[in-house]
Amino acid sequence: MKRYPLKRYPSKQGAALSASGFGTAWFALCVAFALHILDEASTGFLAVYNPTVTALRGRWGWFPMPTFEFREWLVGLIVACGLLFCLTPVAARGMSGLRPLAWVYAVIMFMNGLGHTLFSILGRTVASVTFPRPAPGFYSSPFLFVASVWLMVRLRRTARVDFQLPTGD
């Protein structure tokens, strides 16, 4: 009697995890965000941001953005980025509760990259705040664009996948 080797097929649970997850795109956006923080910190972002916020508050008293000292700004961004990195395993599992945050994260980072690019083209943020081109944070903007678009694409592609936690069966 001839014996045939057993073929190993991937489990449905593993397929469900990879089909519904957006962890790789989430992780890429976290890396792009970390690079962007480094880019902004090393190119004097707050020297443009704080005067812009002050000018906008002068024009519209209700303008909600705060001004920052370097240390509190940098620590806040590092903590936020670290927390987002910690959510990578949850994103890899495609947990539905993370999807709204993922969309917000992707859109904010896309707009962030767009803003740095636009301000680099204009050479100013508002009329009273000019700077030599490119704008602080510009060099990492393409990474924000690509990673945020990738995350949005993954979120759209995985929108209809029903995710279930694997069981020990």
LUMTORMI-488284 format. One record per residue (C-alpha): chain; x, y, z; residue number from 1; residue in one letter. Coordinates in pm, 1 decimal, decimal comma. Layout:
atom kette->A	px->X	py->Y	pz->Z	nr->NUM	rest->A
...
% end
This chain:
atom kette->A	px->0,0	py->0,0	pz->0,0	nr->1	rest->M
atom kette->A	px->138,9	py->332,5	pz->-109,2	nr->2	rest->K
atom kette->A	px->150,8	py->610,2	pz->150,6	nr->3	rest->R
atom kette->A	px->103,6	py->969,3	pz->50,7	nr->4	rest->Y
atom kette->A	px->252,2	py->1248,2	pz->257,1	nr->5	rest->P
atom kette->A	px->6,5	py->1460,6	pz->446,5	nr->6	rest->L
atom kette->A	px->-41,0	py->1806,7	pz->307,7	nr->7	rest->K
atom kette->A	px->-63,2	py->2084,5	pz->556,9	nr->8	rest->R
atom kette->A	px->-322,9	py->2346,1	pz->480,1	nr->9	rest->Y
atom kette->A	px->-337,5	py->2677,8	pz->660,9	nr->10	rest->P
atom kette->A	px->-612,5	py->2687,0	pz->916,9	nr->11	rest->S
atom kette->A	px->-918,7	py->2899,6	pz->859,6	nr->12	rest->K
atom kette->A	px->-833,5	py->3086,4	pz->1177,7	nr->13	rest->Q
atom kette->A	px->-495,9	py->3194,7	pz->1041,2	nr->14	rest->G
atom kette->A	px->-658,7	py->3302,0	pz->716,5	nr->15	rest->A
atom kette->A	px->-917,2	py->3501,2	pz->910,3	nr->16	rest->A
atom kette->A	px->-645,5	py->3678,1	pz->1103,8	nr->17	rest->L
atom kette->A	px->-451,6	py->3781,2	pz->794,5	nr->18	rest->S
atom kette->A	px->-761,4	py->3868,1	pz->592,3	nr->19	rest->A
atom kette->A	px->-910,5	py->4095,0	pz->855,2	nr->20	rest->S
atom kette->A	px->-596,7	py->4252,3	pz->995,7	nr->21	rest->G
atom kette->A	px->-445,6	py->4585,9	pz->912,8	nr->22	rest->F
atom kette->A	px->-145,0	py->4550,6	pz->1142,1	nr->23	rest->G
atom kette->A	px->131,3	py->4585,3	pz->884,5	nr->24	rest->T
atom kette->A	px->-13,7	py->4910,0	pz->749,7	nr->25	rest->A
atom kette->A	px->-75,7	py->5032,9	pz->1106,8	nr->26	rest->W
atom kette->A	px->284,6	py->4952,5	pz->1199,4	nr->27	rest->F
atom kette->A	px->413,6	py->5131,4	pz->888,3	nr->28	rest->A
atom kette->A	px->217,3	py->5442,6	pz->981,7	nr->29	rest->L
atom kette->A	px->359,5	py->5426,4	pz->1334,9	nr->30	rest->C
atom kette->A	px->711,6	py->5412,2	pz->1189,1	nr->31	rest->V
atom kette->A	px->631,2	py->5704,9	pz->957,3	nr->32	rest->A
atom kette->A	px->490,7	py->5897,8	pz->1255,8	nr->33	rest->F
atom kette->A	px->807,4	py->5829,5	pz->1458,4	nr->34	rest->A
atom kette->A	px->1022,3	py->5951,0	pz->1166,7	nr->35	rest->L
atom kette->A	px->800,7	py->6258,0	pz->1138,9	nr->36	rest->H
atom kette->A	px->847,2	py->6338,8	pz->1507,2	nr->37	rest->I
atom kette->A	px->1224,8	py->6314,8	pz->1460,5	nr->38	rest->L
atom kette->A	px->1203,0	py->6530,8	pz->1146,8	nr->39	rest->D
atom kette->A	px->996,5	py->6800,8	pz->1319,7	nr->40	rest->E
atom kette->A	px->1210,2	py->6799,7	pz->1633,3	nr->41	rest->A
atom kette->A	px->1533,0	py->6835,2	pz->1437,9	nr->42	rest->S
atom kette->A	px->1412,7	py->7105,6	pz->1197,4	nr->43	rest->T
atom kette->A	px->1254,9	py->7353,9	pz->1438,7	nr->44	rest->G
atom kette->A	px->884,4	py->7280,8	pz->1393,8	nr->45	rest->F
atom kette->A	px->774,2	py->7470,0	pz->1706,3	nr->46	rest->L
atom kette->A	px->939,4	py->7788,5	pz->1579,9	nr->47	rest->A
atom kette->A	px->676,1	py->7782,7	pz->1303,8	nr->48	rest->V
atom kette->A	px->386,9	py->7615,7	pz->1486,1	nr->49	rest->Y
atom kette->A	px->368,0	py->7839,3	pz->1797,3	nr->50	rest->N
atom kette->A	px->368,1	py->8172,7	pz->1606,0	nr->51	rest->P
atom kette->A	px->107,6	py->8029,3	pz->1368,1	nr->52	rest->T
atom kette->A	px->-122,0	py->7934,9	pz->1657,2	nr->53	rest->V
atom kette->A	px->-70,5	py->8277,0	pz->1816,6	nr->54	rest->T
atom kette->A	px->-157,0	py->8452,8	pz->1488,4	nr->55	rest->A
atom kette->A	px->-466,8	py->8237,6	pz->1436,5	nr->56	rest->L
atom kette->A	px->-583,0	py->8305,5	pz->1792,7	nr->57	rest->R
atom kette->A	px->-542,0	py->8676,3	pz->1723,7	nr->58	rest->G
atom kette->A	px->-765,3	py->8640,5	pz->1420,3	nr->59	rest->R
atom kette->A	px->-1013,3	py->8392,2	pz->1568,9	nr->60	rest->W
atom kette->A	px->-1022,8	py->8399,3	pz->1947,7	nr->61	rest->G
atom kette->A	px->-1184,7	py->8057,0	pz->1958,8	nr->62	rest->W
atom kette->A	px->-896,5	py->7881,2	pz->1779,3	nr->63	rest->F
atom kette->A	px->-853,8	py->7562,0	pz->1985,2	nr->64	rest->P
atom kette->A	px->-489,4	py->7464,8	pz->1931,0	nr->65	rest->M
atom kette->A	px->-242,6	py->7514,2	pz->2219,6	nr->66	rest->P
atom kette->A	px->113,4	py->7642,1	pz->2207,2	nr->67	rest->T
atom kette->A	px->387,4	py->7416,1	pz->2343,4	nr->68	rest->F
atom kette->A	px->727,1	py->7417,9	pz->2506,4	nr->69	rest->E
atom kette->A	px->969,0	py->7182,9	pz->2330,4	nr->70	rest->F
atom kette->A	px->997,3	py->6926,9	pz->2610,8	nr->71	rest->R
atom kette->A	px->622,1	py->6883,5	pz->2669,9	nr->72	rest->E
atom kette->A	px->554,6	py->6870,3	pz->2295,7	nr->73	rest->W
atom kette->A	px->821,5	py->6607,3	pz->2231,1	nr->74	rest->L
atom kette->A	px->730,4	py->6391,2	pz->2532,0	nr->75	rest->V
atom kette->A	px->360,7	py->6406,9	pz->2437,0	nr->76	rest->G
atom kette->A	px->432,1	py->6296,1	pz->2079,7	nr->77	rest->L
atom kette->A	px->665,9	py->6017,2	pz->2190,4	nr->78	rest->I
atom kette->A	px->407,0	py->5885,0	pz->2437,1	nr->79	rest->V
atom kette->A	px->130,5	py->5902,1	pz->2173,9	nr->80	rest->A
atom kette->A	px->349,5	py->5725,3	pz->1918,2	nr->81	rest->C
atom kette->A	px->448,3	py->5460,4	pz->2172,7	nr->82	rest->G
atom kette->A	px->84,4	py->5390,6	pz->2257,5	nr->83	rest->L
atom kette->A	px->0,6	py->5360,9	pz->1888,8	nr->84	rest->L
atom kette->A	px->288,0	py->5114,4	pz->1843,0	nr->85	rest->F
atom kette->A	px->149,1	py->4911,3	pz->2134,7	nr->86	rest->C
atom kette->A	px->-182,3	py->4876,5	pz->1948,4	nr->87	rest->L
atom kette->A	px->-14,5	py->4702,3	pz->1653,3	nr->88	rest->T
atom kette->A	px->-108,8	py->4349,0	pz->1771,5	nr->89	rest->P
atom kette->A	px->-470,8	py->4459,3	pz->1804,6	nr->90	rest->V
atom kette->A	px->-460,6	py->4603,3	pz->1453,0	nr->91	rest->A
atom kette->A	px->-304,4	py->4281,5	pz->1323,9	nr->92	rest->A
atom kette->A	px->-604,2	py->4091,5	pz->1457,4	nr->93	rest->R
atom kette->A	px->-840,4	py->4333,2	pz->1287,0	nr->94	rest->G
atom kette->A	px->-1033,7	py->4413,3	pz->1603,2	nr->95	rest->M
atom kette->A	px->-1341,5	py->4610,6	pz->1505,0	nr->96	rest->S
atom kette->A	px->-1314,3	py->4844,9	pz->1803,3	nr->97	rest->G
atom kette->A	px->-985,6	py->4980,6	pz->1670,2	nr->98	rest->L
atom kette->A	px->-1118,8	py->5054,4	pz->1320,9	nr->99	rest->R
atom kette->A	px->-1263,9	py->5402,5	pz->1400,7	nr->100	rest->P
atom kette->A	px->-937,8	py->5505,3	pz->1568,4	nr->101	rest->L
atom kette->A	px->-743,7	py->5366,3	pz->1270,2	nr->102	rest->A
atom kette->A	px->-948,1	py->5580,0	pz->1029,8	nr->103	rest->W
atom kette->A	px->-896,7	py->5892,1	pz->1243,2	nr->104	rest->V
atom kette->A	px->-524,5	py->5816,3	pz->1274,8	nr->105	rest->Y
atom kette->A	px->-484,7	py->5763,7	pz->899,5	nr->106	rest->A
atom kette->A	px->-678,2	py->6077,8	pz->804,0	nr->107	rest->V
atom kette->A	px->-493,4	py->6297,0	pz->1056,2	nr->108	rest->I
atom kette->A	px->-154,6	py->6171,8	pz->935,8	nr->109	rest->M
atom kette->A	px->-257,0	py->6219,1	pz->572,2	nr->110	rest->F
atom kette->A	px->-364,1	py->6577,3	pz->646,4	nr->111	rest->M
atom kette->A	px->-43,5	py->6631,8	pz->845,8	nr->112	rest->N
atom kette->A	px->168,0	py->6529,2	pz->547,6	nr->113	rest->G
atom kette->A	px->-45,2	py->6741,1	pz->316,6	nr->114	rest->L
atom kette->A	px->-5,2	py->7045,0	pz->542,3	nr->115	rest->G
atom kette->A	px->373,4	py->7019,5	pz->554,9	nr->116	rest->H
atom kette->A	px->385,7	py->6984,0	pz->176,6	nr->117	rest->T
atom kette->A	px->150,3	py->7277,0	pz->117,0	nr->118	rest->L
atom kette->A	px->337,3	py->7502,4	pz->358,9	nr->119	rest->F
atom kette->A	px->666,3	py->7406,5	pz->193,1	nr->120	rest->S
atom kette->A	px->525,4	py->7518,0	pz->-141,3	nr->121	rest->I
atom kette->A	px->391,1	py->7844,4	pz->3,2	nr->122	rest->L
atom kette->A	px->689,5	py->7921,0	pz->227,9	nr->123	rest->G
atom kette->A	px->452,8	py->8029,7	pz->504,7	nr->124	rest->R
atom kette->A	px->167,8	py->7908,2	pz->722,7	nr->125	rest->T
atom kette->A	px->-8,9	py->8241,7	pz->766,6	nr->126	rest->V
atom kette->A	px->93,3	py->8579,7	pz->624,4	nr->127	rest->A
atom kette->A	px->296,3	py->8674,0	pz->932,1	nr->128	rest->S
atom kette->A	px->479,5	py->8339,2	pz->970,9	nr->129	rest->V
atom kette->A	px->728,9	py->8271,3	pz->694,4	nr->130	rest->T
atom kette->A	px->1024,1	py->8032,0	pz->687,2	nr->131	rest->F
atom kette->A	px->1291,5	py->7913,4	pz->447,1	nr->132	rest->P
atom kette->A	px->1173,5	py->7622,7	pz->239,1	nr->133	rest->R
atom kette->A	px->1110,6	py->7338,7	pz->296,8	nr->134	rest->P
atom kette->A	px->883,7	py->7357,0	pz->599,9	nr->135	rest->A
atom kette->A	px->994,2	py->7181,6	pz->917,9	nr->136	rest->P
atom kette->A	px->870,5	py->6823,2	pz->898,1	nr->137	rest->G
atom kette->A	px->855,7	py->6819,8	pz->518,9	nr->138	rest->F
atom kette->A	px->1112,6	py->6545,2	pz->459,1	nr->139	rest->Y
atom kette->A	px->905,8	py->6278,9	pz->635,6	nr->140	rest->S
atom kette->A	px->577,4	py->6386,3	pz->473,3	nr->141	rest->S
atom kette->A	px->598,3	py->6135,3	pz->185,3	nr->142	rest->P
atom kette->A	px->620,9	py->5853,2	pz->440,9	nr->143	rest->F
atom kette->A	px->309,1	py->5986,2	pz->613,4	nr->144	rest->L
atom kette->A	px->125,8	py->5999,4	pz->279,4	nr->145	rest->F
atom kette->A	px->216,5	py->5649,3	pz->170,9	nr->146	rest->V
atom kette->A	px->159,1	py->5483,5	pz->507,7	nr->147	rest->A
atom kette->A	px->-170,9	py->5661,2	pz->573,6	nr->148	rest->S
atom kette->A	px->-304,8	py->5575,0	pz->227,7	nr->149	rest->V
atom kette->A	px->-194,6	py->5214,2	pz->277,9	nr->150	rest->W
atom kette->A	px->-378,3	py->5200,0	pz->611,4	nr->151	rest->L
atom kette->A	px->-693,0	py->5349,1	pz->455,7	nr->152	rest->M
atom kette->A	px->-678,5	py->5095,6	pz->172,2	nr->153	rest->V
atom kette->A	px->-636,1	py->4807,4	pz->419,1	nr->154	rest->R
atom kette->A	px->-925,0	py->4937,4	pz->628,1	nr->155	rest->L
atom kette->A	px->-1148,9	py->4949,0	pz->320,2	nr->156	rest->R
atom kette->A	px->-1044,0	py->4603,1	pz->203,1	nr->157	rest->R
atom kette->A	px->-1102,0	py->4446,8	pz->542,7	nr->158	rest->T
atom kette->A	px->-1426,8	py->4629,5	pz->618,0	nr->159	rest->A
atom kette->A	px->-1652,1	py->4334,6	pz->537,5	nr->160	rest->R
atom kette->A	px->-1450,9	py->4056,0	pz->696,3	nr->161	rest->V
atom kette->A	px->-1620,1	py->3908,4	pz->1001,6	nr->162	rest->D
atom kette->A	px->-1352,3	py->3864,1	pz->1261,8	nr->163	rest->F
atom kette->A	px->-1375,6	py->3599,9	pz->1529,6	nr->164	rest->Q
atom kette->A	px->-1120,3	py->3527,5	pz->1794,8	nr->165	rest->L
atom kette->A	px->-955,2	py->3189,2	pz->1746,6	nr->166	rest->P
atom kette->A	px->-1067,4	py->2921,1	pz->1986,6	nr->167	rest->T
atom kette->A	px->-862,1	py->2639,3	pz->2128,5	nr->168	rest->G
atom kette->A	px->-1067,4	py->2378,3	pz->1941,3	nr->169	rest->D
% end
